[in-house]
Amino acid sequence: MSVSIVIPVFNSERTLRPLAQALGAIPELQPVELILVNDASRDHSWEVICQLASEHAWIRGINLSRNYGQHNALLCGIRVATYEIIGTMDDDLQNPPEELPRMLAKLREGYDVVYGTPQKESHGWLRDIASRITKIALQSTMGATTARSVSAFRVFRTHLRGAFEKYTGPYVSIDVLLTWGTERFAAIPVVNRPRTTGVSNYTVGKLIAHAMNMMTGFSTLPLQFASILGFALTLFGVLVLLYVLLRYVIRGTSMPGFPFLASIIAIFSGAQLFALGILGEYTARMHSRSMEKPSYAIRAVTDRQ
């Protein structure tokens, strides 16, 4: 299998060279194409990419005009890949390149997408919780049980990108886009190495924002939840009304007390504001789509040897 490896790069000047050397030394990946997409790094990552591209004909570099995020950078690299299989991984050496042959072997069993799921997460507990929440949101969006096993370490067949070749939105989730082209997902456990240099650029806040983008950008689940909440509170209000009427018929007195009335009003007002907030999120997404804001913009590319 010929493989194109796409790696989004952000502030990783120290890990790029050993990562490229490790990928080039795996015989099962030959021929291989390495596409390094620089997501507006603040260090010398682009200079290192240019050096690697000048030294090796199988390495290509793309420099984005500003920071668009991991998934947007991935989408850029996926669209320029030329080989039959595409692999994606992080730039920090936590995804061992030696695991790629196992993932490709699983792909040959008839699957279209195979994830390398870390046997043990090596992040902090708060980051791990945020990651689990994001995967729960992803499962509701993807509608696939494999969603709980997704990771940035994945291999898939290149023809799947035809299902989202015209996608132009500013909010990108590669995992959701892959579901537009297939239902044949699989995952295998892989080793996740501890970070040797730098800190993770995927913070808890970014994970939560990514989960929100997936929920409101690719799913109608929040709207359905708002509808169910509205129905439940309406039913609750009807039951309260029936209780007040029955109390008046049986005892001849109405429900006393302003606090009870105020609490009912607060519940319904809160439900209305909650529903309006969800509608506002969808309206904002529609506004962004109407402006046709691109998923990414390229500043420069390296030339092939």
C-alpha positions as a LaTeX table, in Angstrom:
\begin{tabular}{lrrr}
\hline
Residue & $x$ (\AA) & $y$ (\AA) & $z$ (\AA) \\
\hline
Met1 & 0.00 & 0.00 & 0.00 \\
Ser2 & 1.27 & 3.47 & $-0.87$ \\
Val3 & 0.63 & 5.84 & 2.03 \\
Ser4 & 0.40 & 9.62 & 2.36 \\
Ile5 & 1.07 & 10.71 & 5.95 \\
Val6 & $-0.51$ & 14.07 & 6.82 \\
Ile7 & 0.73 & 15.82 & 9.96 \\
Pro8 & $-0.50$ & 19.20 & 11.21 \\
Val9 & 2.44 & 21.09 & 12.69 \\
Phe10 & 2.36 & 23.69 & 15.45 \\
Asn11 & 5.49 & 24.74 & 17.36 \\
Ser12 & 7.24 & 21.39 & 16.81 \\
Glu13 & 10.64 & 22.29 & 15.43 \\
Arg14 & 12.37 & 19.78 & 17.75 \\
Thr15 & 10.32 & 16.72 & 16.84 \\
Leu16 & 9.91 & 17.07 & 13.06 \\
Arg17 & 13.28 & 15.65 & 12.01 \\
Pro18 & 13.20 & 12.53 & 14.22 \\
Leu19 & 9.56 & 11.98 & 13.21 \\
Ala20 & 10.45 & 12.12 & 9.51 \\
Gln21 & 13.40 & 9.77 & 10.05 \\
Ala22 & 11.18 & 7.25 & 11.86 \\
Leu23 & 8.58 & 7.28 & 9.08 \\
Gly24 & 11.19 & 6.89 & 6.35 \\
Ala25 & 12.70 & 3.85 & 8.08 \\
Ile26 & 9.51 & 1.71 & 8.02 \\
Pro27 & 9.61 & $-0.63$ & 4.97 \\
Glu28 & 5.85 & $-1.37$ & 5.12 \\
Leu29 & 5.15 & 2.30 & 4.35 \\
Gln30 & 7.13 & 2.42 & 1.13 \\
Pro31 & 6.39 & 4.25 & $-1.06$ \\
Val32 & 5.47 & 6.98 & 1.40 \\
Glu33 & 4.59 & 10.65 & 1.08 \\
Leu34 & 4.90 & 12.93 & 4.09 \\
Ile35 & 2.82 & 16.13 & 4.04 \\
Leu36 & 3.67 & 18.58 & 6.83 \\
Val37 & 1.08 & 21.35 & 7.21 \\
Asn38 & 2.43 & 24.24 & 9.26 \\
Asp39 & $-0.48$ & 25.82 & 11.16 \\
Ala40 & 1.20 & 29.23 & 11.66 \\
Ser41 & 3.77 & 28.02 & 14.18 \\
Arg42 & 5.47 & 30.67 & 16.28 \\
Asp43 & 8.83 & 28.87 & 16.32 \\
His44 & 11.07 & 27.75 & 13.43 \\
Ser45 & 8.91 & 24.81 & 12.36 \\
Trp46 & 8.44 & 26.12 & 8.81 \\
Glu47 & 12.18 & 26.53 & 8.33 \\
Val48 & 12.70 & 22.92 & 9.46 \\
Ile49 & 9.97 & 21.75 & 7.07 \\
Cys50 & 11.64 & 23.56 & 4.18 \\
Gln51 & 14.96 & 21.92 & 5.05 \\
Leu52 & 13.39 & 18.45 & 5.19 \\
Ala53 & 11.62 & 19.02 & 1.87 \\
Ser54 & 14.88 & 20.08 & 0.22 \\
Glu55 & 16.64 & 16.96 & 1.56 \\
His56 & 13.94 & 14.40 & 0.76 \\
Ala57 & 11.79 & 14.24 & $-2.36$ \\
Trp58 & 9.04 & 12.35 & $-0.49$ \\
Ile59 & 8.43 & 15.22 & 1.96 \\
Arg60 & 6.14 & 18.14 & 1.11 \\
Gly61 & 5.45 & 21.24 & 3.16 \\
Ile62 & 2.44 & 23.56 & 3.29 \\
Asn63 & 2.46 & 26.81 & 5.23 \\
Leu64 & $-0.97$ & 28.17 & 6.20 \\
Ser65 & $-1.50$ & 31.94 & 6.30 \\
Arg66 & $-2.68$ & 31.87 & 9.93 \\
Asn67 & $-3.61$ & 29.43 & 12.67 \\
Tyr68 & $-6.78$ & 27.58 & 11.63 \\
Gly69 & $-6.71$ & 24.63 & 14.02 \\
Gln70 & $-5.71$ & 20.99 & 13.83 \\
His71 & $-8.65$ & 19.67 & 11.82 \\
Asn72 & $-8.54$ & 22.50 & 9.29 \\
Ala73 & $-4.84$ & 21.86 & 8.73 \\
Leu74 & $-5.57$ & 18.16 & 8.32 \\
Leu75 & $-8.24$ & 18.89 & 5.72 \\
Cys76 & $-5.72$ & 20.94 & 3.75 \\
Gly77 & $-3.17$ & 18.10 & 3.74 \\
Ile78 & $-5.78$ & 15.44 & 2.97 \\
Arg79 & $-6.87$ & 17.30 & $-0.14$ \\
Val80 & $-3.36$ & 17.35 & $-1.63$ \\
Ala81 & $-2.43$ & 13.74 & $-0.76$ \\
Thr82 & $-1.66$ & 11.61 & $-3.83$ \\
Tyr83 & $-1.44$ & 8.01 & $-2.57$ \\
Glu84 & $-4.19$ & 5.41 & $-2.10$ \\
Ile85 & $-4.10$ & 5.46 & 1.72 \\
Ile86 & $-3.94$ & 8.50 & 4.00 \\
Gly87 & $-2.56$ & 8.38 & 7.52 \\
Thr88 & $-2.78$ & 11.18 & 10.07 \\
Met89 & $-0.89$ & 11.60 & 13.31 \\
Asp90 & 0.32 & 14.19 & 15.79 \\
Asp91 & 3.63 & 16.00 & 15.47 \\
Asp92 & 4.85 & 15.35 & 19.03 \\
Leu93 & 6.09 & 11.72 & 18.65 \\
Gln94 & 3.39 & 10.44 & 21.01 \\
Asn95 & 1.90 & 8.44 & 18.11 \\
Pro96 & 4.58 & 5.79 & 17.36 \\
Pro97 & 5.12 & 5.44 & 13.59 \\
Glu98 & 5.93 & 1.75 & 14.22 \\
Glu99 & 2.23 & 1.14 & 14.89 \\
Leu100 & 1.22 & 2.16 & 11.36 \\
Pro101 & 1.84 & $-1.30$ & 9.78 \\
Arg102 & $-0.60$ & $-2.87$ & 12.29 \\
Met103 & $-3.21$ & $-0.25$ & 11.45 \\
Leu104 & $-2.73$ & $-0.84$ & 7.72 \\
Ala105 & $-3.10$ & $-4.59$ & 8.25 \\
Lys106 & $-6.44$ & $-3.95$ & 9.98 \\
Leu107 & $-7.47$ & $-1.71$ & 7.08 \\
Arg108 & $-6.81$ & $-4.57$ & 4.65 \\
Glu109 & $-9.45$ & $-6.65$ & 6.46 \\
Gly110 & $-12.10$ & $-4.64$ & 4.63 \\
Tyr111 & $-12.41$ & $-1.49$ & 6.72 \\
Asp112 & $-12.28$ & 2.03 & 5.34 \\
Val113 & $-11.08$ & 3.84 & 8.51 \\
Val114 & $-8.92$ & 2.47 & 11.32 \\
Tyr115 & $-8.10$ & 4.42 & 14.49 \\
Gly116 & $-5.11$ & 3.83 & 16.72 \\
Thr117 & $-6.61$ & 4.17 & 20.21 \\
Pro118 & $-4.09$ & 4.87 & 23.01 \\
Gln119 & $-3.90$ & 2.02 & 25.52 \\
Lys120 & $-3.42$ & 4.60 & 28.23 \\
Glu121 & $-3.93$ & 8.35 & 28.04 \\
Ser122 & $-0.86$ & 10.28 & 29.19 \\
His123 & $-2.55$ & 13.64 & 29.74 \\
Gly124 & $-3.71$ & 15.25 & 32.96 \\
Trp125 & $-7.00$ & 14.16 & 34.55 \\
Leu126 & $-8.79$ & 17.37 & 33.57 \\
Arg127 & $-7.69$ & 16.99 & 29.95 \\
Asp128 & $-8.75$ & 13.32 & 29.99 \\
Ile129 & $-12.24$ & 14.24 & 31.23 \\
Ala130 & $-12.59$ & 16.91 & 28.54 \\
Ser131 & $-11.42$ & 14.38 & 25.93 \\
Arg132 & $-14.08$ & 11.88 & 27.05 \\
Ile133 & $-16.78$ & 14.56 & 26.87 \\
Thr134 & $-15.63$ & 15.42 & 23.36 \\
Lys135 & $-15.85$ & 11.75 & 22.32 \\
Ile136 & $-19.38$ & 11.50 & 23.72 \\
Ala137 & $-20.34$ & 14.55 & 21.65 \\
Leu138 & $-18.61$ & 12.99 & 18.65 \\
Gln139 & $-20.56$ & 9.75 & 19.10 \\
Ser140 & $-23.86$ & 11.63 & 19.01 \\
Thr141 & $-22.69$ & 13.38 & 15.84 \\
Met142 & $-21.14$ & 10.40 & 14.04 \\
Gly143 & $-23.76$ & 7.89 & 15.08 \\
Ala144 & $-21.05$ & 5.22 & 15.31 \\
Thr145 & $-19.92$ & 3.21 & 18.33 \\
Thr146 & $-16.30$ & 3.60 & 17.19 \\
Ala147 & $-16.56$ & 7.29 & 18.09 \\
Arg148 & $-15.46$ & 6.48 & 21.65 \\
Ser149 & $-12.18$ & 5.17 & 20.17 \\
Val150 & $-11.31$ & 8.03 & 17.83 \\
Ser151 & $-7.93$ & 9.69 & 17.95 \\
Ala152 & $-5.69$ & 11.84 & 15.78 \\
Phe153 & $-3.83$ & 8.63 & 14.88 \\
Arg154 & $-5.85$ & 7.19 & 11.98 \\
Val155 & $-5.54$ & 5.63 & 8.52 \\
Phe156 & $-8.25$ & 5.66 & 5.85 \\
Arg157 & $-8.75$ & 5.14 & 2.15 \\
Thr158 & $-8.13$ & 8.25 & 0.07 \\
His159 & $-11.30$ & 7.88 & $-2.01$ \\
Leu160 & $-13.36$ & 8.80 & 1.09 \\
Arg161 & $-12.40$ & 12.44 & 0.67 \\
Gly162 & $-14.69$ & 12.56 & $-2.36$ \\
Ala163 & $-17.63$ & 12.66 & 0.08 \\
Phe164 & $-16.49$ & 16.02 & 1.47 \\
Glu165 & $-14.47$ & 17.52 & $-1.39$ \\
Lys166 & $-16.86$ & 20.48 & $-1.62$ \\
Tyr167 & $-16.99$ & 21.20 & 2.11 \\
Thr168 & $-15.98$ & 24.82 & 2.75 \\
Gly169 & $-17.18$ & 25.60 & 6.30 \\
Pro170 & $-14.85$ & 27.18 & 8.86 \\
Tyr171 & $-15.66$ & 24.48 & 11.45 \\
Val172 & $-14.04$ & 21.17 & 10.52 \\
Ser173 & $-14.19$ & 17.72 & 12.11 \\
Ile174 & $-12.33$ & 15.13 & 10.06 \\
Asp175 & $-13.98$ & 12.27 & 11.96 \\
Val176 & $-17.48$ & 13.55 & 11.17 \\
Leu177 & $-16.57$ & 14.18 & 7.53 \\
Leu178 & $-15.33$ & 10.60 & 7.19 \\
Thr179 & $-18.77$ & 9.33 & 8.24 \\
Trp180 & $-20.16$ & 11.05 & 5.14 \\
Gly181 & $-18.32$ & 8.48 & 3.04 \\
Thr182 & $-18.41$ & 5.21 & 4.99 \\
Glu183 & $-19.73$ & 3.23 & 7.94 \\
Arg184 & $-16.87$ & 0.73 & 8.05 \\
Phe185 & $-14.83$ & 1.93 & 11.04 \\
Ala186 & $-12.45$ & $-0.03$ & 13.26 \\
Ala187 & $-10.02$ & 0.70 & 16.07 \\
Ile188 & $-7.02$ & $-1.09$ & 17.54 \\
Pro189 & $-5.11$ & $-0.35$ & 20.76 \\
Val190 & $-1.71$ & 1.29 & 20.26 \\
Val191 & 1.06 & 2.52 & 22.49 \\
Asn192 & 0.92 & 6.20 & 23.39 \\
Arg193 & 4.35 & 7.53 & 24.24 \\
Pro194 & 4.82 & 10.23 & 26.88 \\
Arg195 & 5.62 & 13.69 & 25.57 \\
Thr196 & 9.38 & 14.30 & 25.54 \\
Thr197 & 9.38 & 18.00 & 24.72 \\
Gly198 & 7.01 & 20.95 & 24.97 \\
Val199 & 3.40 & 20.92 & 26.15 \\
Ser200 & 0.17 & 19.93 & 24.46 \\
Asn201 & $-1.41$ & 22.67 & 22.37 \\
Tyr202 & $-4.84$ & 21.02 & 22.69 \\
Thr203 & $-6.08$ & 22.58 & 25.92 \\
Val204 & $-9.28$ & 21.79 & 27.82 \\
Gly205 & $-10.86$ & 24.95 & 26.43 \\
Lys206 & $-10.05$ & 23.95 & 22.84 \\
Leu207 & $-11.50$ & 20.48 & 23.39 \\
Ile208 & $-14.74$ & 21.94 & 24.75 \\
Ala209 & $-14.94$ & 24.41 & 21.85 \\
His210 & $-14.34$ & 21.57 & 19.40 \\
Ala211 & $-17.15$ & 19.56 & 21.01 \\
Met212 & $-19.51$ & 22.54 & 20.71 \\
Asn213 & $-18.56$ & 23.00 & 17.06 \\
Met214 & $-19.29$ & 19.34 & 16.37 \\
Met215 & $-22.62$ & 19.42 & 18.16 \\
Thr216 & $-23.92$ & 22.60 & 16.54 \\
Gly217 & $-22.06$ & 22.37 & 13.23 \\
Phe218 & $-22.76$ & 18.77 & 12.24 \\
Ser219 & $-25.75$ & 17.63 & 14.32 \\
Thr220 & $-29.33$ & 18.61 & 15.17 \\
Leu221 & $-29.15$ & 16.91 & 18.57 \\
Pro222 & $-29.12$ & 20.18 & 20.58 \\
Leu223 & $-32.28$ & 21.32 & 18.78 \\
Gln224 & $-33.92$ & 18.00 & 19.54 \\
Phe225 & $-32.87$ & 18.31 & 23.17 \\
Ala226 & $-34.37$ & 21.82 & 23.34 \\
Ser227 & $-37.62$ & 20.47 & 21.86 \\
Ile228 & $-37.77$ & 17.65 & 24.41 \\
Leu229 & $-37.01$ & 20.07 & 27.24 \\
Gly230 & $-39.75$ & 22.42 & 26.06 \\
Phe231 & $-42.24$ & 19.56 & 25.83 \\
Ala232 & $-41.33$ & 18.27 & 29.30 \\
Leu233 & $-41.70$ & 21.70 & 30.92 \\
Thr234 & $-44.97$ & 22.30 & 29.10 \\
Leu235 & $-46.26$ & 18.99 & 30.47 \\
Phe236 & $-45.05$ & 20.01 & 33.91 \\
Gly237 & $-46.95$ & 23.29 & 33.60 \\
Val238 & $-50.14$ & 21.46 & 32.59 \\
Leu239 & $-49.81$ & 19.15 & 35.60 \\
Val240 & $-49.36$ & 22.14 & 37.91 \\
Leu241 & $-52.47$ & 23.75 & 36.39 \\
Leu242 & $-54.48$ & 20.56 & 36.93 \\
Tyr243 & $-53.28$ & 20.42 & 40.54 \\
Val244 & $-54.37$ & 24.01 & 41.16 \\
Leu245 & $-57.80$ & 23.41 & 39.57 \\
Leu246 & $-58.40$ & 20.18 & 41.47 \\
Arg247 & $-57.35$ & 21.82 & 44.74 \\
Tyr248 & $-59.82$ & 24.63 & 44.08 \\
Val249 & $-62.64$ & 22.17 & 43.24 \\
Ile250 & $-62.00$ & 19.88 & 46.21 \\
Arg251 & $-61.00$ & 22.40 & 48.92 \\
Gly252 & $-62.43$ & 25.60 & 47.52 \\
Thr253 & $-59.06$ & 27.37 & 47.85 \\
Ser254 & $-56.33$ & 28.21 & 45.39 \\
Met255 & $-52.58$ & 27.60 & 45.73 \\
Pro256 & $-51.22$ & 30.32 & 48.04 \\
Gly257 & $-47.77$ & 31.80 & 47.95 \\
Phe258 & $-45.81$ & 33.98 & 45.58 \\
Pro259 & $-42.60$ & 31.81 & 45.79 \\
Phe260 & $-44.38$ & 28.89 & 44.10 \\
Leu261 & $-45.56$ & 31.12 & 41.25 \\
Ala262 & $-42.17$ & 32.77 & 40.92 \\
Ser263 & $-40.40$ & 29.41 & 40.73 \\
Ile264 & $-42.73$ & 28.23 & 37.94 \\
Ile265 & $-42.10$ & 31.43 & 35.98 \\
Ala266 & $-38.34$ & 31.04 & 36.48 \\
Ile267 & $-38.41$ & 27.46 & 35.16 \\
Phe268 & $-40.27$ & 28.41 & 32.00 \\
Ser269 & $-38.20$ & 31.56 & 31.45 \\
Gly270 & $-34.99$ & 29.56 & 31.83 \\
Ala271 & $-36.22$ & 26.94 & 29.35 \\
Gln272 & $-37.07$ & 29.64 & 26.82 \\
Leu273 & $-33.67$ & 31.31 & 27.18 \\
Phe274 & $-31.94$ & 27.95 & 26.88 \\
Ala275 & $-33.79$ & 27.16 & 23.65 \\
Leu276 & $-33.07$ & 30.63 & 22.30 \\
Gly277 & $-29.39$ & 30.15 & 23.07 \\
Ile278 & $-29.28$ & 26.93 & 21.05 \\
Leu279 & $-31.11$ & 28.60 & 18.17 \\
Gly280 & $-28.60$ & 31.44 & 18.39 \\
Glu281 & $-25.70$ & 28.99 & 18.03 \\
Tyr282 & $-27.23$ & 27.54 & 14.87 \\
Thr283 & $-27.94$ & 31.03 & 13.53 \\
Ala284 & $-24.30$ & 31.96 & 14.10 \\
Arg285 & $-23.19$ & 28.86 & 12.18 \\
Met286 & $-25.52$ & 29.77 & 9.31 \\
His287 & $-24.12$ & 33.31 & 9.33 \\
Ser288 & $-20.56$ & 31.96 & 9.10 \\
Arg289 & $-21.52$ & 29.67 & 6.22 \\
Ser290 & $-23.23$ & 32.54 & 4.37 \\
Met291 & $-19.97$ & 34.53 & 4.45 \\
Glu292 & $-18.24$ & 31.54 & 2.79 \\
Lys293 & $-15.32$ & 31.78 & 5.19 \\
Pro294 & $-12.69$ & 29.27 & 3.99 \\
Ser295 & $-11.53$ & 26.28 & 6.02 \\
Tyr296 & $-7.93$ & 27.38 & 5.44 \\
Ala297 & $-5.72$ & 29.57 & 3.24 \\
Ile298 & $-2.24$ & 28.59 & 2.03 \\
Arg299 & 0.64 & 31.06 & 2.26 \\
Ala300 & 3.38 & 28.93 & 0.70 \\
Val301 & 4.29 & 25.39 & $-0.34$ \\
Thr302 & 7.60 & 23.62 & $-0.81$ \\
Asp303 & 8.59 & 22.57 & $-4.31$ \\
Arg304 & 9.02 & 18.92 & $-5.20$ \\
Gln305 & 12.54 & 17.75 & $-5.98$ \\
\hline
\end{tabular}
